[in-house]
Amino acid sequence: MKHSLAVIVIALALVPAAPRAASPGPAEVVQAFNRALTARKLEDATALLAKGSVQYTLRAAHPGVTTGDAGITSDLKTHWQTIGPVLFSVTSAYKRVPKILDTRVDGDLATVWTQVASETVERSGKSRKDNFSEVYLMVKVGDAWQIGAIADNRGTDNLSVGPAAAPAPAGKPR
């Protein structure tokens, strides 16, 4: 019995430990965030945001939407929880495909630079394509990467986020 126990202990010591799946890296988290937005899974997207994460808004993405008086920063989770439902209600499709340009990692801090190709399809069928740079500041919380901040150089588009205007009467310009 003593001999059998010793053999089992030695055998277990020689068997390599089952490899643990590595946590997604910073770039994979950025890809997952954008896939969730494209799939209109706002809860999945915001689950990838670090507590207290920041949105840098250099200019309004849509006409008539102000960036607010608080400056260029806002809470990132609140940002997406506010604009996500509005965006999804006025569009039939919203696709974001980030091309990863550069990822730099230093300990528990990383940056991911992307070139985002987006396509917005309004409920009317009108489609708009856009390309812009977006940078993500990533933080490692425990053993998982989360988005700590996002900034982009996106311009203002012409997608109306308010109620659709009534058509002008025939022969009368607006």
Secondary structure, DSSP 4 states (H G I P E B T S, - for coil): -HHHHHHHHHHHHHSPPPPPPPPP-HHHHHHHHHHHHHTT-HHHHHTTEEEEEEEE-SS-SSTT----TT-SEEEHHHHHHHHHHHHHHHEEEEEEEEEEEEEEEETTEEEEEEEEEEEEEETTS-EEEEEEEEEEEEEEETTEEEEEEEEE---------SPPPPPPPTT---
